[in-house]
Amino acid sequence: MGGDRRGWRRHAIDLSPLEHRDYRRLWAGNAIAFVGFQVTAVAVPVEIYDITGSSFWVGMMGAVGLVPLIVFGLWGGAVADALDRRRVLLVGSVTMWLTTLGLLAHSLLDGDSVTVLLALVALQSAAFAVVGSTRGAIIPRVVPPEQIAAANTLGFTTSNVSMMAGPLLAALIITQVSLSAAYALDAVLYLAALYAAVRLPSLPPLGEISAPGLRSVIDGLAFIATRPVLLVSFAVDIVAMVFAMPRALFPARAEELGGDAAVGWLFAALAIGAVVAGATSGWVGRVQRQGVALVVAIVVWGLAVAGAGLAGNLWLAVFLLAVGGAADLVSAVYRQTMLQTYAPDEMRGRMQGVFIVVVAGGPRLGDVRAGTTAAAVGVQASWVGGGLLCAAVVLLALAVPVFRRYRAPTATDPRPSDDPT
């Protein structure tokens, strides 16, 4: 029995990063706040649709949020490299909290201005990009190198739990209480993230300081362009999301698999798989060949998505999508960990800014790809073909020797395996 328990602990999620007080507060604060963020993510489109009765205006949320996300993801990362990261995180977090209070005030005053709502969405998207870039750059400052993968796994797992729980909680509050109550809950829960930011120690730049302007952003992009490990890691992420993200096809596929009840399961399946993978992720931090592991995870993602497109019944499709969601969590952990450990501290904010842009923009491009190809060749061909193409193209990454040989830094050797220094 003792051996069985030890074996389970080796595979269970690694909680060791929680031993570090600053990381523990960041993790808990973000986990609590992200539930509220997901509640608001449901409430805003519901309110816009109630006002306009138009899906077009609901869709405009994505358009008005994307540009600030890109601009402030890149610029916010540059700011995080130039200034005290605690201060940058605080300013971004307070701005996000104020946008939620703005949504609450608009609702309490029975406002019916779509312009105000979209403006608040744009501001929230900009603040989210700054907060995400800065928080990602802070993680390597509050946990040792050998625990960064475990810290990222904890973060991604709790985010996926929130992505499951938040929409369900939002539906309950909106239908049983009000939209205002949904915004109020978000405002209260976000106080946990504010508290975590306030309690951080000062985190000034450690290396060379660059003014947070266009030149600094360009320097960050040039750094990626001259580092094959980082360039390939971003490339495979874009391939995974653009070629194989099937969510735009869920409504059409649901009609074949069970109607309105089926679409909810299809949307939830990826998050379910990610949560299960996170709960059994003790092995993730022990993998040293992270470049190869990243490719394998994305190949599994592509093949699982393709299989779900061929599935003849709902539960098989849900299972295969859950497998894909599990593989996606593993690939996300390795991408983030490689980025945080490969880049020097003075570049980490800008690297996280690019990461935020790719992670948020890739799925949106994937929606466009899936929808346009489905219109041309059919839903199943678009779905299955995209998954298979993803798996095939990503394998090309192994042809890049420095990426194929990449090993994670360790406690005894904190430099990446191909660090030129």
JODA-V625950 format. One record per residue. OMEGA is omega as a letter, one per 30 degrees, with the letter a starting at -180 (* if undefined). Layout:
# JODA-V625950
OMEGA
OMEGA
This chain:
# JODA-V625950
l
l
l
a
l
l
l
a
l
a
l
a
a
a
a
l
a
l
a
a
a
l
a
l
l
a
a
a
l
l
l
a
a
l
l
l
l
l
l
l
l
a
a
l
l
a
l
l
l
a
a
a
a
l
l
a
l
l
l
l
a
a
a
a
a
a
l
l
a
a
a
l
l
a
a
l
l
l
a
l
a
a
l
a
l
a
l
l
l
a
l
a
l
l
l
a
l
l
l
l
l
l
l
a
l
a
a
l
a
l
l
a
l
l
l
a
a
l
l
l
l
l
l
l
l
l
l
l
l
a
a
l
a
a
l
l
a
a
a
l
a
l
l
a
a
a
a
l
l
l
l
l
l
a
a
a
a
l
l
l
l
l
l
a
a
l
l
l
l
a
a
a
a
a
a
a
a
l
l
l
l
l
l
l
l
a
l
a
a
l
l
l
l
l
a
l
l
a
l
l
l
a
a
l
l
a
a
a
l
l
a
l
a
a
l
l
l
l
l
l
l
l
l
a
a
l
a
a
a
a
l
a
l
a
a
l
l
l
a
a
a
a
a
l
a
a
l
a
a
a
a
a
a
l
l
a
l
l
a
l
a
a
l
l
l
l
a
a
a
a
l
l
a
l
l
l
l
a
a
a
a
a
a
a
a
l
a
a
a
l
l
a
l
l
l
a
a
l
l
l
a
a
l
l
l
l
l
l
l
a
a
l
a
a
l
l
l
l
a
l
l
l
l
l
l
l
l
l
l
a
l
l
a
l
a
a
l
a
a
a
a
a
l
a
a
l
a
l
a
l
l
l
l
l
l
a
a
a
a
a
a
l
l
l
l
l
l
l
a
a
a
l
l
l
a
a
l
a
a
l
l
a
a
a
l
l
a
l
l
a
a
a
a
l
l
l
a
l
l
a
a
l
a
a
a
l
a
l
a
l
a
l
a
l
l
a
a
l
a
l
*
